[in-house]
C-alpha cells in the first residue's frame, strides 16, 4: 500500500511538472500570437525559466521542443481546437518518429512533401498517409493566398484521406484528418467565391453576358452576372462536398470525444442542406439548434466551451440571418438564442473579451442603436454582415441635414454635399465587398442581393450630387494621416507625463478603443471572419 501511494504521488508530480512546462509553452505561443507574430522555437533554458524549473527537469520530461509541441497539440485537440500552424509544424518530427519507431527527416520542400504524400498514398499505413497529406496541405496553405491557389490539390488530399481514414483509424491519423477537414472546407469556399472558380469553363451564355458592357457599371454588372451563373451551376455540388466532409469530421470528432466540434460539424451539415433546398427557415433553425446544443454541453456534467473564434463564427452567421431574413424573425424567434450565444464566450482571455465586445457592437448596429465610432471598426471584423452594416450606417449619415453634417464632420472635409459624396462612395465600396464574396444560396446570397440594390441607389445619389456641382476635396495621403495620428498620440503622452493624467475610466475607454484599431491596422483580410 505504501509503494502504491508513492507511485500515485509520483504520477501526480510528473503530471504537474509536465503541465507547468506546457503552460509555459502555451504562454509563449499566446504572447507571440497577441503580437501578430509566429513564435520562434525557444531554447530549453528559456522554457525552463518560464516554467520555473531546472533545465534538466525539462529535459527529463521532454526530449526536445518537438516533443513539447506534440504534447501541446494533444492539449489543443482535447479542447476541440486546431493547434497553430507553427506548433503543428514543430510537432511533426515527433509524430513521424512515433509512427515509424525511428527518427525520420522531416520533409520541408513542396516537391519533397508531394513525393512523400504520393509514396504514402500507395502504402497501407493510414497514419502515414494522413500525416503526409497534412504536412503537404500545411505547406500549400501556408501563405495568405495559398488556399485559393492550391484549392484543387488541397481538396484532392482530403478526399484521398477521407476514403481511407475512418473513426476506427489510429488516433494520430484522426488528428491529422481533422486538420485536413478544415483545410478542405476552406478550399471549397474559395472555389465558390470566384467566377469560374470550380475550374470549369464558363458557358457560351455567360461569355455573352460580358459583352453587355465594355466598361463602367455595365461591365461590372456583366462580370457579376457571369459570376452568379457560375456559382449557381457549381455551388450545390460544393455544398454537397462540404456536407460529406463535415459528416466525416463529426464521425472523427465523436470518436475523439470532441463534443463541441461534433456539434459545429452538425451545424455546418444542417446549414448546407438548408441552403441547397433554399429553406431559410431550416437555416435559422440550424443556428438556434447549434447554440442550444453548445449551451447544453457548457452546462453539463462534463462542461466544455467552444473556442472564441467558433463563437464568433456563429455570431457572423447569426448577423447574416438577422439582416437577410427580417420578415422571418418578427416574433423574436432568435432573441433567446442571441443571449445564449453571447454567453458562450469564455470571457477569461483577452481574445474572448475582445470578440465579445466586437459581437456586441455588431448587434448594436443591427438593432440600429446609437454607436460610437470605434464600434464601426469592431463590426468590420465580421466580413459580410459587418461590411453591410457599415455601408448602411454611412448611407444613413449621408441623409443628415447640412447642419448635422457640419457639426459631426466640421468644415475641413468640404461642403456638406462633398461630405455626402465621400460617405456614399465609401458605402458603395462596402456594399460591393458584400456582393463580391458571397454565395448565391442562403443568407449570404440574400444579403448580397440587398447590398446590390443599395449599391445602385448610392451610385445614383452620387451622380445627382455631382450633377449639382458638388465635388470631393482632396483627401490626406497615408503619410499625412499617420503623421496626424502620431502627433495626437504624442500629445496624449505629453499630457500624461506633465501631470494631466487620465482617470481609470478614461484609461479603460482608451485601451478598449485601441484593440480594434490595432486589429484593423494589422490587416483586415487576416483578422476578419468569414460569413460565406
C-alpha positions in Angstrom: 0.0 0.0 0.0 2.8 2.4 0.8 4.5 1.6 -2.5 1.2 2.2 -4.3 0.9 5.6 -2.5 4.4 6.6 -3.6 3.7 5.6 -7.2 0.5 7.6 -7.2 2.2 10.7 -5.8 4.9 10.3 -8.4 2.3 10.2 -11.2 0.8 13.4 -9.8 4.2 15.0 -9.6 5.0 14.0 -13.2 1.6 15.3 -14.4 2.1 18.6 -12.6 5.6 19.1 -13.9 4.6 18.4 -17.5 1.6 20.7 -17.1 3.9 23.5 -15.9 6.1 23.1 -19.0 3.1 23.0 -21.3 1.6 26.1 -19.6 4.9 27.9 -20.2 5.0 26.8 -23.8 1.4 27.9 -24.2 2.2 31.3 -22.7 5.0 31.8 -25.3 2.7 30.8 -28.1 -0.1 33.1 -27.0 2.2 36.1 -26.5 3.5 35.7 -30.0 0.0 35.5 -31.4 -1.0 38.6 -29.5 1.9 40.4 -31.1 0.9 39.2 -34.6 4.0 37.0 -35.0 4.9 33.4 -35.2 6.8 32.1 -32.2 10.5 31.4 -32.7 11.5 28.0 -31.3 12.6 28.8 -27.7 15.7 27.2 -26.1 15.3 24.7 -23.3 16.7 27.4 -20.9 14.0 29.9 -21.9 11.3 27.3 -21.5 12.6 26.2 -18.1 12.9 29.8 -16.8 9.3 30.5 -17.9 8.1 27.3 -16.2 10.2 28.0 -13.0 12.0 24.7 -13.4 15.6 23.5 -13.9 16.6 22.8 -17.5 17.4 19.2 -16.6 13.9 18.7 -15.3 12.5 19.9 -18.6 14.9 17.5 -20.4 13.7 14.6 -18.2 10.1 15.1 -19.3 10.6 16.2 -22.9 13.4 15.2 -25.2 13.2 18.4 -27.4 10.9 21.2 -28.5 9.1 18.9 -31.0 8.0 16.7 -28.1 6.7 19.7 -26.2 4.8 20.8 -29.3 3.4 17.3 -29.7 2.1 17.4 -26.2 0.8 20.9 -26.8 -1.1 19.7 -29.9 -2.7 16.9 -27.8 -3.8 19.6 -25.3 -5.3 21.7 -28.2 -7.1 18.6 -29.6 -8.6 17.7 -26.2 -10.1 21.2 -26.0 -11.5 20.8 -29.5 -9.1 23.2 -31.1 -6.7 23.2 -34.0 -3.1 23.9 -33.0 -1.4 27.0 -34.5 0.5 26.3 -37.7 4.0 26.7 -36.2 3.2 24.4 -33.3 1.9 21.7 -35.6 5.0 22.0 -37.8 7.4 21.7 -34.9 5.5 18.7 -33.6 5.7 16.8 -36.9 9.2 15.3 -36.3 7.9 13.8 -33.0 4.8 12.3 -34.7 6.9 10.9 -37.5 9.3 9.3 -35.1 6.4 7.9 -33.0 4.7 6.5 -36.1 7.8 4.7 -37.6 9.7 3.9 -34.4 12.7 5.8 -35.6 13.8 9.3 -36.4 12.7 10.3 -39.9 14.0 13.5 -41.6 11.1 15.9 -41.9 10.3 17.0 -45.5 10.3 20.7 -45.9 10.3 21.5 -49.7 7.0 21.4 -51.6 8.2 18.8 -54.1 9.6 16.6 -51.3 6.3 16.8 -49.5 4.4 15.9 -52.6 6.7 12.9 -53.1 6.2 11.8 -49.5 2.4 12.1 -49.9 2.5 10.1 -53.2 4.5 7.3 -51.5 2.1 7.2 -48.6 -0.8 7.0 -50.9 0.4 3.7 -52.3 1.2 2.2 -48.9 -1.1 0.6 -46.3 -0.3 2.9 -43.4 -3.3 5.2 -42.9 -1.5 7.3 -40.2 1.4 7.9 -42.6 -1.0 8.9 -45.3 -2.9 11.3 -43.1 0.2 12.9 -41.7 1.9 13.2 -45.1 -1.3 14.8 -46.6 -1.5 17.2 -43.6 2.2 18.2 -44.0 1.6 18.9 -47.7 -1.6 20.8 -47.1 0.0 22.9 -44.3 2.7 23.9 -46.8 0.2 24.6 -49.6 -1.9 26.7 -47.4 1.0 28.4 -45.6 0.7 31.7 -47.4 -2.3 34.1 -47.4 -3.1 33.2 -51.0 -2.1 29.5 -50.6 -5.6 28.1 -50.1 -7.0 29.9 -53.2 -4.0 29.0 -55.4 -4.0 25.3 -54.4 -7.7 24.7 -53.6 -8.0 21.7 -56.0 -4.9 20.0 -54.7 -6.0 20.5 -51.1 -9.4 19.0 -51.8 -7.8 16.1 -53.5 -5.6 15.3 -50.5 -8.6 15.5 -48.1 -10.6 13.3 -50.4 -7.9 10.6 -50.6 -7.5 10.6 -46.8 -11.3 10.5 -46.3 -11.5 7.4 -48.4 -9.2 5.5 -46.1 -9.3 7.1 -42.6 -12.4 6.5 -40.5 -13.4 6.5 -36.8 -11.6 3.1 -36.5 -8.2 4.5 -37.5 -5.4 5.3 -35.1 -5.5 8.5 -33.1 -2.7 10.3 -34.9 -4.5 9.6 -38.2 -7.7 11.1 -36.8 -6.0 14.2 -35.5 -4.4 14.8 -38.9 -7.7 14.1 -40.6 -9.5 16.9 -38.6 -6.9 19.5 -39.8 -7.4 18.3 -43.4 -11.2 18.7 -42.9 -10.8 22.4 -42.0 -8.5 23.0 -45.0 -10.8 21.2 -47.4 -13.8 23.3 -46.3 -11.9 26.5 -46.7 -10.7 25.4 -50.2 -14.3 24.8 -51.2 -15.3 28.3 -50.0 -12.6 29.8 -52.2 -13.9 27.8 -55.2 -17.4 29.0 -54.6 -16.4 32.7 -54.4 -14.7 33.4 -57.7 -16.2 33.4 -61.2 -15.2 30.1 -62.8 -13.7 29.1 -59.5 -14.8 25.5 -59.9 -12.3 25.0 -62.7 -15.0 24.5 -65.3 -15.0 26.9 -68.3 -17.9 29.3 -68.4 -20.7 28.6 -70.8 -21.2 30.4 -74.0 -24.2 32.2 -72.5 -22.1 33.6 -69.6 -19.4 34.8 -72.0 -22.0 36.7 -74.0 -23.1 38.5 -70.8 -19.6 40.1 -70.7 -20.4 41.8 -74.0 -23.3 43.7 -72.4 -20.9 46.5 -71.5 -17.3 47.3 -72.2 -16.6 49.4 -69.2 -18.1 51.1 -66.2 -21.1 49.8 -64.3 -22.4 47.9 -67.3 -19.1 45.9 -67.4 -19.3 45.3 -63.7 -22.9 44.1 -63.9 -22.0 41.7 -66.7 -19.0 40.3 -64.7 -21.2 39.9 -61.7 -23.8 38.1 -63.9 -21.2 35.7 -65.1 -20.1 35.0 -61.5 -23.7 34.4 -60.4 -24.3 31.9 -63.2 -21.0 30.1 -62.5 -21.9 29.9 -58.8 -25.5 28.8 -59.4 -24.2 25.9 -61.5 -21.5 24.8 -59.2 -22.4 25.8 -55.7 -24.8 22.9 -54.9 -22.0 20.5 -55.8 -19.6 22.3 -53.5 -22.2 22.4 -50.7 -22.7 18.7 -51.1 -18.9 18.2 -50.8 -18.9 20.2 -47.6 -21.7 18.1 -46.2 -19.7 14.9 -46.9 -16.5 16.4 -45.3 -18.4 17.6 -42.2 -20.1 14.2 -41.7 -16.6 12.6 -41.7 -15.5 15.4 -39.4 -18.4 14.6 -37.0 -17.6 10.9 -37.0 -14.0 11.5 -36.1 -14.9 14.2 -33.5 -17.2 11.8 -31.8 -14.5 9.1 -31.7 -12.1 11.5 -30.1 -14.7 12.9 -27.6 -14.6 16.4 -29.2 -18.3 17.1 -28.4 -18.1 20.8 -29.3 -16.5 20.1 -32.6 -19.2 17.4 -33.4 -22.0 20.0 -32.7 -20.3 22.5 -35.0 -19.9 19.9 -37.7 -23.6 19.0 -37.5 -24.4 22.8 -37.7 -22.5 23.1 -41.0 -24.3 20.0 -42.3 -27.7 21.3 -41.5 -26.9 24.7 -42.8 -25.6 23.5 -46.1 -28.6 21.2 -46.6 -30.9 24.2 -45.9 -29.0 26.3 -48.5 -29.3 23.6 -51.1 -33.0 23.2 -50.6 -33.4 27.0 -50.3 -35.2 26.8 -47.0 -34.3 29.9 -44.9 -36.5 28.5 -42.0 -34.2 25.5 -41.7 -31.1 27.7 -41.9 -32.4 29.7 -39.0 -33.3 26.5 -37.1 -29.8 25.1 -37.6 -28.3 28.1 -35.9 -30.7 28.1 -32.9 -30.1 24.3 -32.5 -26.3 24.7 -32.5 -26.5 27.4 -29.8 -28.8 25.3 -27.7 -26.6 22.2 -28.0 -23.4 24.1 -27.2 -25.0 25.7 -24.1 -26.1 22.2 -23.0 -22.5 21.0 -23.3 -21.3 24.1 -21.5 -23.7 23.5 -18.6 -23.5 19.7 -18.5 -21.8 17.3 -16.0 -18.6 17.4 -18.1 -18.7 21.1 -19.3 -16.8 22.1 -22.4 -16.7 25.5 -24.1 -16.3 26.4 -27.7 -13.3 28.4 -28.7 -13.9 32.2 -29.1 -13.3 32.0 -32.8 -16.0 29.4 -33.2 -18.5 31.5 -31.2 -17.5 34.5 -33.4 -18.3 32.4 -36.5 -21.7 31.7 -35.1 -22.2 35.4 -34.4 -21.4 36.2 -38.0 -23.9 33.6 -39.2 -26.4 34.9 -36.7 -26.0 38.5 -38.0 -26.3 37.4 -41.6 -29.6 35.6 -40.8 -31.0 38.7 -39.0 -30.1 41.0 -41.9 -31.2 38.7 -44.7 -34.5 37.3 -43.2 -36.0 40.1 -41.0 -39.5 39.1 -42.1 -39.0 35.6 -40.7 -37.8 36.9 -37.3 -40.5 39.4 -36.5 -41.7 37.5 -33.4 -38.3 37.3 -31.7 -37.6 33.7 -32.7 -33.9 34.2 -32.1 -33.9 36.6 -29.2 -33.1 33.9 -26.6 -30.5 32.3 -28.9 -28.8 35.6 -29.2 -28.5 36.0 -25.5 -27.3 32.4 -25.1 -24.8 32.9 -28.0 -23.0 35.8 -26.2 -22.8 33.7 -23.1 -20.7 31.1 -24.9 -17.7 33.5 -24.9 -15.4 32.4 -22.1 -14.6 36.0 -21.1 -11.5 34.8 -19.3 -9.0 35.6 -22.1 -8.1 38.8 -23.9 -9.3 37.2 -27.2 -12.6 36.2 -25.8 -13.2 39.7 -24.2 -12.3 41.4 -27.5 -14.5 39.2 -29.6 -17.4 39.6 -27.2 -17.1 43.4 -27.5 -16.9 43.0 -31.3 -20.0 40.9 -31.3 -22.0 43.3 -29.1 -21.0 46.2 -31.4 -22.3 44.2 -34.4 -25.6 43.5 -32.7 -25.9 47.2 -31.7 -25.6 48.1 -35.4 -28.2 45.5 -36.3 -30.6 47.0 -33.7 -29.8 50.5 -35.1 -28.8 51.7 -31.7 -26.6 54.8 -31.4 -22.9 53.7 -31.6 -19.6 55.2 -31.0 -17.1 55.5 -33.9 -14.9 52.7 -32.5 -17.8 50.2 -32.8 -17.7 50.6 -36.6 -14.2 49.1 -36.6 -15.3 46.3 -34.3 -18.1 45.4 -36.6 -15.7 45.3 -39.6 -14.1 42.2 -38.1 -17.2 40.2 -39.4 -16.9 40.1 -43.1 -20.2 40.2 -44.9 -22.6 41.5 -42.3 -20.0 43.9 -40.9 -19.4 45.4 -44.3 -23.2 45.6 -44.9 -23.9 47.3 -41.6 -21.1 49.9 -42.1 -22.4 50.7 -45.6 -25.9 51.1 -44.2 -24.6 53.3 -41.4 -22.6 55.6 -43.8 -25.5 55.8 -46.2 -27.8 56.9 -43.3 -25.3 59.6 -42.3 -25.4 61.0 -45.9 -29.1 61.7 -45.3 -28.4 64.0 -42.4 -29.1 67.7 -42.7 -26.4 70.2 -43.6 -26.2 71.4 -40.0 -25.7 67.9 -38.6 -23.1 67.1 -41.2 -21.1 70.3 -40.4 -21.5 69.6 -36.6 -20.3 66.0 -37.0 -17.5 66.4 -39.6 -16.6 70.0 -39.4 -15.7 72.0 -42.5 -12.3 70.6 -43.3 -13.8 67.9 -45.5 -15.5 70.4 -47.6 -19.2 71.3 -48.3 -22.0 69.1 -46.9 -22.6 67.7 -50.4 -18.9 66.9 -50.7 -19.1 65.0 -47.4 -22.2 63.2 -48.7 -20.3 62.0 -51.7 -17.5 60.7 -49.6 -19.9 58.9 -47.3 -21.9 57.4 -50.2 -18.7 56.4 -52.1 -17.4 54.5 -49.1 -20.8 52.9 -48.5 -20.9 51.8 -52.2 -17.4 50.2 -51.8 -18.6 48.3 -48.6 -21.7 47.1 -50.4 -19.5 45.9 -53.3 -17.4 43.8 -50.9 -20.6 42.1 -49.7 -21.6 41.4 -53.3 -18.2 40.2 -54.5 -17.5 37.5 -51.9 -20.9 35.9 -51.1 -22.5 32.7 -52.0 -25.7 32.6 -54.2 -27.5 30.4 -51.6 -28.6 31.1 -48.1 -28.5 34.3 -46.0 -25.2 35.4 -47.6 -26.8 35.3 -51.1 -29.9 37.2 -49.9 -27.7 39.8 -48.2 -25.7 40.2 -51.4 -28.9 40.9 -53.3 -29.9 43.6 -50.9 -26.4 45.1 -51.0 -26.5 45.1 -54.8 -29.7 47.1 -54.8 -28.4 49.5 -52.1 -25.2 50.0 -54.0 -27.1 51.1 -57.1 -29.1 53.6 -55.0 -25.9 55.0 -53.6 -24.4 55.3 -57.0 -27.4 57.3 -58.3 -27.3 59.6 -55.4 -23.6 60.3 -56.0 -24.4 61.1 -59.7 -27.1 63.5 -58.6 -24.8 65.3 -56.2 -22.1 65.6 -58.8 -24.5 67.0 -61.4 -25.5 69.5 -58.8 -21.9 70.8 -58.7 -20.6 69.0 -55.6 -17.1 67.6 -55.6 -14.9 65.7 -53.3 -12.0 67.7 -51.8 -8.5 66.0 -51.9 -8.1 63.6 -49.1 -4.9 63.3 -47.0 -2.3 60.8 -48.1 -1.5 57.8 -45.9 1.7 59.5 -44.7 -0.2 62.6 -43.7 -2.9 60.6 -42.0 -0.3 58.6 -40.0 1.7 61.7 -39.0 -1.5 63.4 -37.8 -2.3 60.2 -35.7 1.2 60.1 -34.2 1.0 63.7 -33.3 -2.2 63.1 -31.5 -0.7 60.2 -29.6 2.4 62.3 -28.7 0.1 65.0 -27.4 -1.7 62.4 -25.2 1.6 61.1 -23.8 2.9 64.5 -23.0 -0.3 65.5 -21.2 0.0 62.3 -19.0 3.7 62.9 -18.3 3.1 66.5 -17.3 0.5 65.6 -14.8 -2.7 65.8 -16.8 -3.3 62.0 -16.1 -6.3 60.1 -17.4 -8.7 58.8 -14.8 -9.3 54.9 -14.7 -12.5 55.3 -16.7 -10.7 57.2 -19.5 -7.8 54.7 -19.5 -10.3 51.8 -19.8 -12.0 53.5 -22.7 -8.7 54.2 -24.4 -7.5 50.6 -24.0 -10.8 49.2 -25.3 -10.6 51.5 -28.3 -7.0 50.5 -29.2 -7.8 46.8 -29.6 -10.0 47.1 -32.8 -7.7 49.8 -34.1 -4.7 47.5 -33.8 -6.7 44.7 -35.4 -7.8 46.9 -38.3 -4.3 48.3 -39.0 -2.7 44.9 -38.9 -4.7 43.8 -41.9 -8.4 43.4 -42.2 -8.1 40.4 -44.5 -6.0 38.5 -41.9 -8.2 39.2 -38.9 -11.7 39.3 -40.4 -14.2 36.5 -40.0 -16.0 34.9 -43.0 -19.7 34.6 -43.2 -20.0 32.8 -46.5 
